[in-house]
């Protein structure tokens, strides 16, 4: 998961946080020296914007927070403090534990980013794939940050990238119907099982469920692959729900790309989603 926050950060600094919670018992142990590596959760703060990315993990089960391509340098060049973190994985923990891991990571950023020139009150959150669902939920369902003594007020913007689980019941019905009509067996550990095999949990773990006016939900930029039916449908629904609640939301359907390439190319010069990303960030930090 990646998180970004902005204001005025120290020049050209990339921050790598400790180990994953599975490795250390806590998702963010401590800050180490500046490094080019970072994970999927980025966050930042202080005089400069803080930027963060949640792990681009496959199905909340695999992935590495250091797999961030050119994003760290791209954000540092824009004046961000960049933080990357991971979280414990399915099936070793349940989905609720993963959400709490992410909230603890945001708390770590809030508490320590000023040590690296960042603003703890200006954090931007971004996540790809499974990280998109995590980023969206943590920026909308304020219970997780409240449990860490924080509020949504510190989050100035959220950028979920090509997620298909902003509405968990919808993707379960879509995927299972597709398999059923084609005579295929249902997945042994699909979305239904990953999200607790409980309709109430499926609704509760959906970002769209918790969208409401007056909560301080930050602006959203929703990036997705234009010709992917599932992520496109989820992005369109998510955008509509946010706008219906009066929350600023933009959506970019990226053309001539795919699920992996969309994420890998973020930060590259002349990349349209990258241009939209930094335009969004600039506007979000003015507020």
C-alpha positions in Angstrom: 0.0 0.0 0.0 1.3 3.4 -0.7 0.6 6.6 1.0 1.6 10.1 0.0 1.3 13.3 2.0 2.4 16.7 1.1 3.5 20.1 2.3 7.2 20.7 2.3 9.6 17.8 2.7 13.3 17.5 3.0 14.9 17.5 -0.5 15.6 14.2 -2.2 14.9 11.9 0.7 13.4 8.5 0.4 12.4 6.8 3.6 12.2 3.0 4.0 10.5 1.8 7.1 11.4 -1.3 9.0 10.0 -4.7 8.4 6.5 -6.1 7.8 4.4 -7.0 10.8 4.8 -10.7 10.0 8.6 -10.2 10.3 8.7 -8.0 13.4 5.3 -8.0 15.0 4.6 -4.5 13.8 4.1 -3.3 10.2 6.5 -0.3 10.7 9.2 -0.8 13.2 11.5 2.2 12.6 12.9 4.5 10.0 16.2 3.6 8.4 18.6 5.6 6.4 17.3 7.1 3.1 17.1 4.4 0.4 15.9 4.0 -3.1 13.7 1.1 -2.0 10.1 1.4 -0.9 7.0 -0.7 -0.7 3.5 -0.3 -1.7 2.4 2.0 1.1 3.7 5.5 0.9 3.1 8.4 3.2 4.8 11.6 3.9 4.6 14.9 5.8 5.8 18.1 7.3 7.1 21.2 5.5 6.9 19.0 2.4 4.1 16.7 1.2 4.2 13.2 2.4 3.5 10.5 -0.1 2.8 6.8 0.6 2.0 3.7 -1.4 0.3 0.5 -0.1 1.7 -2.8 -1.3 0.7 -3.8 -4.7 0.2 -7.3 -3.5 -1.6 -10.0 -5.4 -4.9 -10.9 -3.6 -3.6 -9.8 -0.2 -1.5 -13.0 -0.3 1.9 -12.2 -2.0 4.0 -9.2 -2.9 6.9 -7.1 -1.6 6.8 -3.5 -0.5 10.2 -2.9 -2.2 8.7 -3.4 -5.6 8.0 0.2 -6.4 9.8 0.8 -9.7 10.4 4.5 -10.4 7.8 5.9 -8.0 10.2 6.8 -5.1 12.4 9.0 -7.3 9.4 10.6 -9.0 7.8 11.6 -5.7 11.1 12.7 -4.2 11.7 14.9 -7.2 8.3 16.5 -6.6 9.3 17.4 -3.0 7.7 14.5 -1.1 8.9 12.4 1.7 8.2 8.9 0.5 7.4 6.0 2.9 6.7 2.4 1.9 5.3 -0.3 4.1 3.8 -3.8 4.0 1.3 -5.8 6.1 0.7 -9.3 7.2 -0.8 -11.6 4.5 -3.7 -14.0 4.0 -4.2 -16.7 5.0 -1.9 -16.2 8.0 -4.2 -13.4 9.3 -7.7 -12.4 8.5 -8.7 -9.3 6.5 -9.6 -7.2 9.5 -6.0 -7.7 10.8 -4.6 -6.4 7.5 -6.8 -3.2 7.8 -5.5 -2.7 11.3 -1.9 -3.2 10.1 -2.4 -0.4 7.6 -3.8 1.9 10.2 -0.8 1.2 12.5 1.4 2.1 9.5 -0.3 5.4 9.0 0.1 6.0 12.7 3.8 5.4 12.4 4.1 7.8 9.6 2.2 10.4 11.5 4.4 10.0 14.6 7.8 9.9 12.8 7.6 11.7 9.5 8.6 15.0 10.9 11.9 13.5 11.8 12.5 13.2 8.1 11.1 16.6 7.1 7.6 15.6 6.5 4.3 17.0 7.6 2.2 14.6 9.7 -1.0 16.6 8.9 -0.6 16.3 5.1 -0.6 12.6 4.1 -1.5 11.2 0.8 -2.4 7.6 0.4 -2.1 5.4 -2.7 -2.4 1.7 -3.4 -2.4 -0.7 -6.3 -4.5 -3.8 -6.7 -5.2 -5.2 -3.3 -3.5 -2.0 -2.0 -6.2 0.0 -3.8 -8.9 -1.6 -1.7 -6.9 -1.0 1.4 -6.1 2.6 0.6 -9.8 3.4 -0.2 -11.1 1.7 2.9 -8.6 3.3 5.3 -9.4 6.8 3.8 -13.2 6.3 4.2 -13.9 4.0 7.1 -12.6 6.2 9.9 -12.8 3.5 12.6 -9.4 2.1 11.8 -7.6 5.4 12.2 -9.6 6.4 15.2 -8.4 3.2 16.9 -4.9 4.6 16.5 -5.9 8.0 17.8 -6.0 9.7 14.4 -8.7 11.2 12.2 -9.3 11.5 8.4 -8.3 15.1 8.7 -4.6 14.2 8.2 -5.3 12.5 4.9 -5.4 15.1 2.1 -6.0 12.7 -0.9 -6.3 9.1 -1.9 -5.3 7.4 -5.2 -6.5 3.8 -5.5 -5.1 2.1 -8.6 -7.0 -0.6 -10.5 -8.8 -2.1 -7.6 -11.8 -4.5 -8.0 -13.1 -4.6 -4.5 -14.4 -1.2 -3.5 -17.8 -3.1 -3.5 -17.0 -6.6 -2.3 -20.5 -8.1 -2.7 -20.5 -6.9 -6.3 -17.2 -8.5 -7.3 -18.2 -11.7 -5.6 -21.4 -11.9 -7.5 -19.6 -11.0 -10.8 -16.9 -13.5 -10.4 -19.1 -16.4 -9.2 -21.7 -15.7 -11.9 -19.0 -15.7 -14.6 -17.7 -19.1 -13.4 -21.1 -20.6 -13.1 -22.4 -19.6 -16.5 -19.3 -21.0 -18.1 -19.5 -24.2 -16.2 -16.3 -23.6 -14.3 -15.7 -24.6 -10.6 -15.7 -21.8 -8.1 -12.4 -20.6 -6.7 -11.4 -22.4 -3.5 -10.1 -19.2 -1.9 -11.8 -16.4 -3.9 -13.1 -13.0 -2.8 -15.9 -14.6 -0.8 -13.5 -16.6 1.4 -10.8 -13.9 1.6 -13.3 -11.3 3.0 -14.5 -13.6 5.7 -17.2 -15.8 4.0 -19.8 -13.6 5.7 -22.2 -11.2 3.8 -22.0 -8.7 6.7 -18.2 -8.6 6.5 -18.4 -8.3 2.7 -20.5 -5.2 3.1 -18.4 -3.8 6.0 -15.1 -4.3 4.1 -16.4 -2.4 1.1 -15.4 1.2 0.8 -18.7 2.2 -0.8 -20.5 1.1 2.3 -18.9 3.8 4.5 -19.1 6.8 2.1 -21.1 9.6 3.7 -21.2 13.3 3.9 -19.6 15.2 6.8 -17.0 12.5 7.7 -14.0 14.5 6.3 -13.4 11.9 3.5 -10.5 13.3 1.3 -10.6 13.8 -2.4 -10.1 10.8 -4.6 -8.4 10.1 -7.9 -9.4 6.6 -9.1 -7.1 5.1 -11.7 -8.0 2.0 -13.6 -7.4 0.1 -16.9 -9.9 1.2 -19.5 -10.6 -2.2 -21.0 -10.7 -4.3 -17.9 -14.4 -4.9 -17.2 -14.2 -5.6 -13.5 -11.9 -2.8 -12.4 -13.7 -0.3 -14.7 -17.1 -1.2 -13.3 -15.9 -0.9 -9.7 -14.1 2.4 -10.5 -17.3 3.8 -12.1 -19.5 2.8 -9.2 -17.0 4.1 -6.6 -16.7 7.4 -8.3 -20.5 7.7 -8.5 -20.9 6.9 -4.8 -18.3 9.5 -3.8 -19.8 12.2 -5.9 -23.3 11.5 -4.7 -22.0 12.2 -1.2 -20.4 15.5 -2.3 -16.8 14.2 -2.1 -14.5 15.4 -4.8 -13.7 12.4 -7.1 -12.0 12.1 -10.4 -11.5 8.9 -12.5 -9.0 8.2 -15.2 -9.5 5.1 -17.5 -5.9 4.4 -18.7 -5.7 3.2 -22.3 -3.2 0.8 -23.9 -2.1 -0.7 -20.6 -2.8 -3.5 -18.2 -3.1 -4.2 -14.5 0.6 -4.5 -13.9 1.9 -1.9 -16.4 -0.4 0.8 -15.1 1.3 0.5 -11.7 4.8 0.0 -13.0 4.6 3.1 -15.3 3.5 5.5 -12.6 6.3 8.1 -12.2 7.5 7.8 -15.8 7.8 11.0 -17.9 5.0 11.4 -20.5 2.8 8.8 -18.8 -0.8 10.1 -18.8 -1.8 8.5 -15.5 1.3 10.0 -13.9 0.4 13.4 -15.2 -3.1 13.0 -13.8 -1.7 11.8 -10.5 0.5 14.8 -9.9 -2.1 17.3 -11.0 -4.5 15.7 -8.5 -1.9 15.8 -5.8 -1.2 19.5 -6.5 -4.8 20.4 -6.2 -5.4 18.3 -3.1 -2.6 20.0 -1.2 -3.9 23.4 -1.9 -6.9 22.7 0.3 
